[in-house]
Amino acid sequence: MHPFAEKASIAALAAAEQDKYEEFSSALLKDFKNLNDQTIKKHAEAVGLDMEKFNAASSNPALKKQIQEDLKLGSSVKVRGVPAIFINGRMPKQRSLAGFSKMVEEELKK
């Protein structure tokens, strides 16, 4: 996992409180190789977040708890990366359009 994945996830949830989740997350994903405290702040400012509200939300322990619960859930269903796809609770072995189509067809026959 990326060393700043948790901080970036918390920051994205904080941005969501200002209806900027998609825009902020997109900026972080484009710059994922350079993530650190300064670049997270730079992207928050660039998308026009109210920095006082953003900083307060980023410090909210509930957001960290939410991320930890999501990680725990992902681990319990054996997610090893994102995006993760499940078809009727099963993870495809072949991560291709053909593999997904085959699984969907198998499920439809049931």
Residue frames relative to the residue before (quaternion, step in Angstrom):
aa qw qx qy qz dx dy dz
M 1.0000 0.0000 0.0000 0.0000 0.00 0.00 0.00
H 0.5764 -0.5970 0.4405 0.3424 3.55 -1.08 0.77
P 0.5498 -0.6481 0.4110 0.3298 3.63 -0.88 0.86
F 0.7513 0.3411 -0.2078 0.5253 3.61 1.13 -0.52
A 0.3130 0.7823 -0.4936 0.2153 3.60 1.23 0.28
E 0.6789 0.4856 -0.3098 0.4553 3.59 0.85 -0.88
K 0.6656 0.4914 -0.3107 0.4680 3.60 0.87 -0.90
A 0.6553 0.5054 -0.3149 0.4647 3.58 0.98 -0.82
S 0.6430 0.5203 -0.3199 0.4621 3.59 1.01 -0.77
I 0.6452 0.5004 -0.3136 0.4847 3.57 0.95 -0.85
A 0.6482 0.5170 -0.3148 0.4620 3.57 0.96 -0.87
A 0.6431 0.5190 -0.3255 0.4595 3.60 0.99 -0.80
L 0.6465 0.4967 -0.3198 0.4827 3.59 1.00 -0.76
A 0.6277 0.5193 -0.3311 0.4762 3.57 1.07 -0.71
A 0.6380 0.5142 -0.3199 0.4756 3.59 1.04 -0.74
A 0.5995 0.5773 -0.3516 0.4286 3.57 1.09 -0.71
E 0.6076 0.5666 -0.3514 0.4316 3.58 1.10 -0.63
Q 0.7156 0.3484 -0.2342 0.5583 3.57 1.30 -0.29
D 0.5138 -0.6771 0.3836 0.3613 3.58 1.28 0.47
K 0.5467 0.6029 -0.4005 0.4211 3.57 1.05 0.79
Y 0.2546 0.8116 -0.4999 0.1630 3.60 1.23 0.36
E 0.7125 0.4765 -0.2789 0.4330 3.57 0.66 -1.10
E 0.6774 0.4933 -0.2891 0.4627 3.56 0.85 -0.97
F 0.6830 0.4822 -0.2827 0.4702 3.58 0.91 -0.93
S 0.6618 0.5109 -0.3096 0.4530 3.59 0.88 -0.93
S 0.6278 0.5406 -0.3251 0.4559 3.55 1.01 -0.84
A 0.6524 0.5088 -0.3099 0.4685 3.58 0.96 -0.85
L 0.6581 0.5029 -0.3135 0.4644 3.60 0.96 -0.83
L 0.6658 0.5117 -0.3095 0.4462 3.58 0.92 -0.88
K 0.6439 0.5181 -0.3212 0.4624 3.58 1.03 -0.73
D 0.7679 0.3270 -0.1485 0.5304 3.57 1.15 -0.66
F 0.2434 0.8387 -0.4718 0.1209 3.60 1.23 0.37
K 0.6212 0.5572 -0.3540 0.4222 3.62 1.08 -0.54
N 0.7503 0.3879 -0.1946 0.4986 3.58 1.20 -0.49
L 0.3563 0.7767 -0.4760 0.2081 3.61 1.21 0.18
N 0.2393 0.7002 -0.6511 0.1686 3.49 -1.07 0.95
D 0.7502 -0.3901 0.2554 0.4687 3.59 -1.22 0.05
Q 0.6751 0.5072 -0.2980 0.4452 3.58 0.97 -0.87
T 0.6941 0.4610 -0.3031 0.4624 3.62 0.87 -0.85
I 0.5875 0.5461 -0.3750 0.4647 3.60 1.09 -0.59
K 0.6586 0.4980 -0.2982 0.4788 3.59 0.94 -0.90
K 0.6362 0.5379 -0.3251 0.4474 3.58 0.95 -0.89
H 0.6906 0.4667 -0.2851 0.4732 3.60 0.89 -0.89
A 0.6052 0.5488 -0.3509 0.4576 3.59 1.07 -0.68
E 0.6707 0.4799 -0.2904 0.4853 3.56 0.94 -0.86
A 0.6594 0.5434 -0.3061 0.4197 3.57 0.97 -0.91
V 0.7144 0.4157 -0.2673 0.4953 3.61 1.04 -0.66
G 0.5688 -0.6621 0.3446 0.3455 3.56 1.30 0.17
L 0.3047 0.7584 -0.5243 0.2389 3.58 1.06 0.63
D 0.4638 -0.5928 0.5713 0.3272 3.53 -1.24 0.57
M 0.3485 -0.8013 0.4465 0.1926 3.57 -0.22 1.28
E 0.6029 0.5470 -0.3701 0.4476 3.60 1.06 -0.60
K 0.6788 0.4675 -0.2820 0.4910 3.59 0.91 -0.92
F 0.6340 0.5434 -0.3205 0.4473 3.59 1.01 -0.85
N 0.6774 0.4850 -0.2933 0.4690 3.58 0.88 -0.94
A 0.6424 0.5099 -0.3261 0.4701 3.59 0.98 -0.78
A 0.6733 0.4872 -0.3003 0.4681 3.60 0.89 -0.90
S 0.6482 0.5348 -0.3180 0.4390 3.60 0.98 -0.83
S 0.6836 0.4683 -0.2735 0.4884 3.57 1.19 -0.53
N 0.4807 0.6811 -0.4297 0.3470 3.59 1.27 -0.10
P 0.4106 -0.7382 0.4764 0.2440 3.62 -0.56 1.11
A 0.5572 0.6108 -0.3957 0.3998 3.61 1.16 -0.43
L 0.6388 0.5212 -0.3362 0.4552 3.60 1.05 -0.67
K 0.6389 0.5025 -0.3268 0.4823 3.58 0.99 -0.78
K 0.6328 0.5276 -0.3269 0.4629 3.58 1.00 -0.79
Q 0.6355 0.5306 -0.3281 0.4549 3.58 0.98 -0.82
I 0.6533 0.5047 -0.3062 0.4740 3.59 0.94 -0.88
Q 0.6605 0.5064 -0.3087 0.4604 3.59 0.91 -0.88
E 0.6486 0.5030 -0.3164 0.4755 3.59 1.02 -0.76
D 0.6328 0.5191 -0.3295 0.4706 3.58 1.03 -0.74
L 0.6462 0.5130 -0.3155 0.4688 3.58 0.98 -0.82
K 0.6432 0.5212 -0.3133 0.4652 3.56 0.99 -0.85
L 0.6519 0.5035 -0.3084 0.4758 3.58 0.95 -0.87
G 0.6531 0.5174 -0.3101 0.4578 3.58 0.90 -0.90
S 0.6534 0.5102 -0.3030 0.4700 3.55 0.97 -0.86
S 0.6664 0.5218 -0.3116 0.4318 3.58 0.96 -0.84
V 0.7386 0.3398 -0.2233 0.5377 3.60 1.16 -0.48
K 0.5298 -0.7067 0.3401 0.3229 3.53 1.35 0.49
V 0.2571 0.7361 -0.5700 0.2591 3.56 0.98 0.85
R 0.1550 -0.8126 0.5582 0.0635 3.56 -0.81 1.01
G 0.7920 0.0046 -0.0019 0.6104 3.54 1.31 -0.10
V 0.3245 -0.7260 0.5653 0.2194 3.52 -1.28 0.13
P 0.5131 -0.1753 -0.8402 -0.0102 1.51 -2.08 1.28
A 0.2467 -0.7355 0.6119 0.1542 3.55 -1.22 0.58
I 0.1486 -0.7947 0.5864 0.0488 3.53 -0.94 0.92
F 0.0629 -0.7706 0.6340 0.0150 3.52 -1.03 0.93
I 0.1270 -0.7558 0.6380 0.0748 3.55 -1.08 0.78
N 0.8151 -0.1459 0.0155 0.5603 3.55 -0.38 1.32
G 0.7478 -0.4288 0.2074 0.4625 3.55 0.92 0.98
R 0.6572 0.4727 -0.3164 0.4945 3.59 1.24 0.02
M 0.3552 -0.7161 0.5601 0.2176 3.54 -1.06 0.79
P 0.4593 -0.6935 0.4739 0.2890 3.61 -0.76 0.97
K 0.4212 -0.6929 0.5263 0.2561 3.56 -1.07 0.79
Q 0.7369 0.3037 -0.1842 0.5752 3.55 1.15 -0.67
R 0.1859 -0.8009 0.5625 0.0868 3.56 -0.44 1.21
S 0.4608 0.6161 -0.4928 0.4064 3.52 0.46 1.30
L 0.6654 -0.4830 0.3660 0.4358 3.55 -1.24 0.27
A 0.6464 0.5155 -0.3206 0.4622 3.59 0.97 -0.83
G 0.6616 0.5091 -0.3025 0.4600 3.58 0.97 -0.85
F 0.6524 0.4989 -0.3080 0.4803 3.57 0.99 -0.84
S 0.6537 0.5223 -0.3134 0.4490 3.57 0.91 -0.94
K 0.6403 0.5297 -0.3216 0.4538 3.58 0.94 -0.87
M 0.6768 0.4882 -0.2967 0.4644 3.59 0.89 -0.89
V 0.6367 0.5172 -0.3328 0.4652 3.57 0.97 -0.81
E 0.6511 0.5128 -0.3126 0.4640 3.58 0.93 -0.88
E 0.6388 0.5167 -0.3261 0.4676 3.61 0.99 -0.80
E 0.6735 0.4962 -0.2946 0.4620 3.56 0.96 -0.85
L 0.6444 0.5289 -0.3200 0.4500 3.57 1.03 -0.75
K 0.6431 0.5304 -0.3151 0.4537 3.58 1.15 -0.62
K 0.5831 0.6113 -0.3689 0.3876 3.60 1.17 -0.45
